[in-house]
């Protein structure tokens, strides 16, 4: 085994669909190419969105395709203490603050000050509550407040293994972002960073729709003293409307009763070839293209 540790982290809000299988196969292939560890992590923190039993169904889908977690499967809902610890560290560093702003208030203030929406029509937080004072530990669980991370201004530059040099000014393009929601659910940005650090993830392979999150996650990693993994964002499988295939736009569950056909579809999206009853061809092509070779 090498020092490589990768992961696949689906949300149990519905079965894996063809687009999900692209991310699963890519992350599995990268781990196998590097003779590393591949971990499956179920991102089930938002219980209101999770569907009962879907986590087990997802694991069955992966098993049918022989995409097996090297280590015991992880569930985010069992890892809450890690998020609490990171939250407390950020508070000690004076890097978080409570926010009572509604989406309507943010939009009104943003547009009223001549601000703009981002390219994906999300709202750039204008920093309304950043200067408010609160009584340290006594107010850490203020009812009805979300908690935001104070981002560092200026461009953050990082390199994606497939996309090349990337840069984003989180302060200008996103603003201070939420790490704990007003309903006390730990937000994606914090939970994924803590999980990856605790599992010692060295390489993250995921869909290109998540590339926009990377700069925020790197800021959190640096603030918490975590190492920054290497990233590779893969091609996306698009639906008939030209948008990313997703549960939100009615993507059908992946038909894993025919695993080779299912994996072939994913491999083709990744630009790989797979013709036999195994994934050996796909692995060979992936290794030729993405294997990191060290002197």
N, C-alpha and C positions, 0 to 999 in steps of 0.2 A: 504494500500500500504506500502511495506517495503522501505528501502533506496536503494534497488537494482535498477540500471538502466543499461539496455543492449541495443544492437543495431544490426541491419543487414544492411550492406552497399554495395549494388550491384553497379556495373558500367553499365551504359546504352549503352553498346557496342553490345548487343544482348540480346535476351530473356533469362530468367532463364532456365537452363537445369537441368537434374536430379542431377548433382553434386552441383549446386547452391542451390537446394531445401534441400539438406542435411544440409548446413550451415544455411539456413533460419529456418528450423525446429528446429535444435539444439539450436540456439540462442533464438528462441521463447519459446521452452520448458524450458530452463534454467530460463528465466524471469518469466514464469508462475509458475514454481516450487517454486520460491522465492517470489511469489506474488508481483513482481516488475513491472517496466516500460520497454516496448520494443519499440525502436525507429527505424524507417526505414529511412535511409539516402542514397540519390542517389549521387554517386561519379562521377560527371559530369564535372570535371575541364578540362579534355583533350577533348575539343570540336571536334578536328579532328578525334577522335576515336568514339565519341558518334554517335549513329544512331537516327535520328529524330523520335520521338514518342515512342521509346523503353522504356523510363522511365515510361510512362503511361501504356504500355503493361505489364511491370514488376509488377506494382502496381495491375493491373487487375489479373495477375497470383496469386499474394499473396492473394488477396481478395477472389478468387475462392476457395482457400485452407483455408480460414478463419484465415490467418496469418495477423492480422491487427495491424498497428502501434498504440500504446497507445496515442501518441502525434502526432501533425501535421507532415507530412512527410517533411524531410529536403533535400535541394539541396545544394551541395557544392558550386556551381557557385554563390549562393547568400550569401556566407559566407567569401568572399575574405578579408574583412577588418580584420578579425581575423588572417589570415595568414600574412598580412602585419605587424600587431602589433607584432606578434611573431618574425618575421624576424628582425624588428627594435630592439627588445629586445636582440636577439642573436648578432646583430651587436654591440650594446652597451657593451655587455659582451666580445667582441672580439672573438666570437666563430664561425664566418663564414668568408669566403673569396671567391673572384671571381676566376673562373678557365676557361681557354680557351682551355684546352686539348681536343683533339679529341679522339675517341675510338682507332683509329689506333696508335696515339702517346702514349696513355696509355699502349697499348699492347706492342709496340716496346720498351718502356722504362722498362716496367715490366720484359719482357723476357730477355732484354739486361743486366739487373742487377741480373739475376739468379732467378727472382721471379717466382711464379706459379699462375695458375688459381685456383679458389676455386672449391669445389666439384661439383657445378652446372655450372662450366665453365664460371663464370663471372670474370671480371677483378678486382683485388685488386688495388685500387687507390694508387700509390706510393707516393703521397704528393708533386707532382711536383710544384704546385702553392702556397703551404701553406705559404711560406716565402715572397711572393710578397707583396709589400706595395701598399695601395690605400688610396685615400683621403676621408676617412670616408663617410659622408652622400652624398657628391658630386658624389661619384662613385657607389652608391648603385644600380644603374640601368645601369651598363656598358653594352653596346650593344654587343650581341653575347657571353656573359659570363654566364656560369652556376655558381651557388653558392653552396659551400660545407660547411658542418658542421665539425668542428674540433673534432674528436672523442677522448675520453679518453682512453689511452692505458691500457691493462690489462684485465683479464677475468671479465665479468659481469655475476653474478649468479642470477637466478630467478626460481620460481617454477610454473610449469604448473599443473593445477588441474587434468589433465588426464595423462600427460607424465612424471610428476615428476620434479626433479631438472634438470634444463637446464643451460648451460653456453656457452658463446661465447666471444672471444676477438675480438671486432669489429675492432680495429686498425689493427690486424694481418690478419683477415679473410675477411674484407670488405674494410677498409680504410676510409678516410674522404668521406662521401656520400653526394649526391646532395639533396638540399632542394628546390632549384628553378632552373628550367631548362634554357638552353640558349635561348629558345623561349619564356621565361617569364611565362611559365606555372608552377604553384606551384606543387612540387613533392609530391608523395604519402606519404612519410615518415613524412613530416611536416604537410600536410593537415589533415591526419588521427589523429595525435596527438593533434592538435589544436581543431578539431571537437569533439573528445572524451572528452577533458577537458572542453570545453564550454558547452557540453551537460551533464557534470557531470557523465559520464559513469563510473560505478563501476566494471562491469564485461564484458569481451570481449570473446565471443565464436565464433570461426571461424575455417576454414579448416587448416589441418596440413601443407599445402603448404606455409602458411604464418608464420610458427613458426620462420623461419630464420630472419624475419623482427623485431621480438620482442625486441631483445637487442638494436637495433638502436633506436627504438621508446622509450624504457626506458631511454636511454641516453638523448634524446631530452626532455622527460618529466621531468627528473631531472634538466636539464639545465634551463628549463623554469619555474621551481618551481611548476609543476603540480603533483597531486597525481598519483601513478602508479596503474592502474586497475588490477584486477585479471584476469588471462588468462586461457582459456581451448581451446585446439586445437583438433578438432574432426578428426575422420577417414575420408578418402577420398574415393569417388566413382571412380573406375578406369575404363578406356576404354578397348576395346579388345586388345590393344597393351600393356597393363599393366601400362600405364601412366595415370596421373590424367585426368579425364574427363573434358574437357574445351571447350570454344568457339574456341580456336586456333586449336584444333584437330577435329573440326567438330561436336561437341556435338549437338544433336537435341534439340529443345525447349522442356521443360517439358510439358507433356500433362495434363494441369490443367482442361480440360473438364471432366476428371475423377479424381477429387481431392483426393478421398480416395486411389485410386491406386497410385497416385503420391506420397502421403504422406507415404504410406506403403513402397514404394521403398526407400525413404529417411530414414524411421525408421529402416528398415532392415540393411542399411549401418551403422547406429549408434548402432546396436546390440539390438534394442528395439522390442517390440511386439505390434502390432496394428491390431485388427481383426474386430472391430465393425465399425459403421458409424461415430465415433468420434475419437479424438486423446487421449481420457482419459487413455487408456492402456499405450500408449507411455509416457504420462505425469507421470503416476504412476511408470513406470520403470525408467524413467529419475530421478524422485524425490528420488527413493530408492538409486540410484547410485551416484547422483551428488548434491543433496541438501545439502547445508552447514548448519549445526546445531550448534548453539552457546549456551554456558552454560548460 
